[in-house]
Amino acid sequence: MKLITAIVNKEDSKTVNAELIQAGFTVTRLATTGGFLMAGNVTMLVGTEDEKVDECISIISKFSRQRTEVVPSTASYGVGVTTAFPLEVTVGGATIFVTNVERFEKV
């Protein structure tokens, strides 16, 4: 058995969750915040059999799209001298971890 931990952008999370459930996966969702952009994410926990890992990752990949956003940024040029300028960053997609589960119990 494997535990798939997928960190998905908040905008994609509802679609990813619905598609995983439709495919027969059980999903636990946790609201999380990214450290770099302080943007909303959803961390999904999916427990599944070894042979279904690729199917799960395929669904997450298909419905988690990357996109470019412009965010405000500041730069410091010395003591008391700062300026704000827009910074283009890539957001979205998914970060996926697959770990072995030694023991699983549902009580």
C-alpha positions as CSV (number, residue, x, y, z in Angstrom):
1,M,0.0,0.0,0.0
2,K,1.1,3.6,-0.7
3,L,0.3,7.0,0.6
4,I,0.2,9.7,-2.1
5,T,0.6,13.2,-0.8
6,A,-0.3,15.8,-3.5
7,I,0.0,19.6,-3.0
8,V,-2.3,21.2,-5.5
9,N,-3.2,24.8,-6.2
10,K,-6.4,25.9,-4.6
11,E,-7.9,26.8,-8.0
12,D,-7.4,23.2,-9.3
13,S,-8.2,21.3,-6.1
14,K,-12.0,20.9,-6.6
15,T,-11.6,19.4,-10.0
16,V,-8.7,17.1,-9.0
17,N,-10.7,16.0,-5.9
18,A,-13.9,15.3,-8.0
19,E,-11.9,13.3,-10.6
20,L,-10.1,11.2,-8.0
21,I,-13.4,10.4,-6.2
22,Q,-15.0,9.5,-9.6
23,A,-12.1,7.1,-10.3
24,G,-12.8,5.4,-6.9
25,F,-10.0,6.9,-4.8
26,T,-10.6,8.0,-1.2
27,V,-9.2,11.5,-0.6
28,T,-8.6,13.5,2.5
29,R,-8.1,17.3,1.9
30,L,-6.2,19.7,4.0
31,A,-6.1,23.5,3.4
32,T,-2.4,24.6,3.3
33,T,-0.5,27.7,2.4
34,G,2.7,27.8,0.3
35,G,5.8,29.4,1.8
36,F,7.1,31.4,-1.2
37,L,3.9,33.2,-2.4
38,M,1.8,32.6,0.7
39,A,-0.8,31.3,-1.8
40,G,-3.6,28.9,-1.0
41,N,-3.0,25.3,-1.7
42,V,-4.8,22.0,-0.9
43,T,-2.8,19.0,0.3
44,M,-4.5,15.8,-0.6
45,L,-3.8,12.5,1.1
46,V,-4.7,9.4,-1.0
47,G,-4.1,5.9,0.3
48,T,-4.1,3.3,-2.5
49,E,-2.8,-0.1,-3.6
50,D,0.6,-0.2,-5.3
51,E,-0.9,-0.9,-8.8
52,K,-3.1,2.1,-8.7
53,V,-0.4,4.7,-8.0
54,D,0.2,5.6,-11.6
55,E,-3.5,6.0,-12.3
56,C,-3.8,8.4,-9.3
57,I,-0.8,10.5,-10.4
58,S,-2.1,10.6,-13.9
59,I,-5.4,12.1,-12.7
60,I,-3.6,14.7,-10.5
61,S,-1.3,15.6,-13.4
62,K,-4.1,15.9,-15.9
63,F,-6.2,18.4,-13.8
64,S,-3.4,20.4,-12.1
65,R,-2.3,23.0,-14.6
66,Q,0.6,25.4,-14.4
67,R,0.0,29.1,-15.1
68,T,1.9,32.3,-15.0
69,E,0.8,35.1,-12.6
70,V,2.2,38.5,-11.9
71,V,2.8,39.2,-8.2
72,P,4.1,42.3,-6.4
73,S,7.7,42.2,-5.3
74,T,10.0,44.5,-3.5
75,A,13.7,45.0,-3.8
76,S,16.0,46.8,-1.4
77,Y,18.8,49.0,-2.7
78,G,20.4,50.0,0.6
79,V,19.3,51.4,3.9
80,G,15.8,52.7,3.6
81,V,15.6,52.5,-0.2
82,T,13.1,50.0,-1.6
83,T,11.1,49.8,-4.7
84,A,8.1,47.7,-5.8
85,F,8.0,46.0,-9.2
86,P,5.9,43.2,-10.7
87,L,7.4,39.7,-10.8
88,E,6.1,37.0,-13.1
89,V,6.0,33.6,-11.5
90,T,4.8,30.1,-12.4
91,V,2.1,28.7,-10.1
92,G,-0.1,25.7,-10.1
93,G,0.7,22.2,-11.1
94,A,1.2,19.7,-8.3
95,T,3.9,18.4,-6.1
96,I,3.5,14.7,-5.4
97,F,5.1,12.4,-2.9
98,V,4.6,8.7,-2.8
99,T,5.5,6.8,0.4
100,N,5.3,3.2,1.5
101,V,2.7,2.4,4.2
102,E,3.8,-0.4,6.5
103,R,0.5,-0.7,8.3
104,F,-3.0,0.5,7.6
105,E,-6.0,0.3,9.9
106,K,-9.5,1.7,9.5
107,V,-11.2,1.8,12.9
